[in-house]
Amino acid sequence: MLKDAFKGGDVASFQLRLKQTSDDEIRRAVDTLRPLVQANGTAFILNDRPDLAAELGCDGVHIGQEDASYADARRALPGGIVGVTCHDSRHLAMEAADAGADYVAFGAFFPTQTKQPKTQADSELLRWWSETTVIPCVAIGGITVANAPALIEAGVDFLAVSSGVWEHADGPQGAVRAFNALFGG
């Protein structure tokens, strides 16, 4: 399915998010998926674990507000990508940007089955961010081809999509193709 998704067009990054999973299971998943992702020219981002991201040759790490600190993540991956979840908070986003985050993530924008969202963000936050700073922002939470245009119009740089790709009616390849078309690609 992942190879099929890549055939649909550009995919900037792939985030592996495994909660309540042993380190050995994470290592096996990374060792299986990372070469495929990187061979596609796509950044491989590990969720939550800067230590394992560095150990396993990941391109970056995404940290939430209850995970490792930004400083710890940057120390683990001095040349890697470090992204930070900021929920619906301008304050958290400014702190992350000031610390040096490579991107900030806002959400959830729509209802999602992937996880229980802590906040509900709106597109005005994306508009404000895109007018305020050059640090890229990512929208997350229940994003589909149908609801993504409003986020793109508001200035989002990237979309974090799970079910919107894996459960798309035309399959992962069709989903990636459709998302690329929304960005003019």
Beta strands, then each sheet from edge to edge (+ up, - down):
strand 1: 13-16
strand 2: 43-47
strand 3: 60-63
strand 4: 81-85
strand 5: 103-107
strand 6: 137-140
strand 7: 158-160
sheet 1: 1+ 2+ 3+ 4+ 5+ 6+ 7+
end
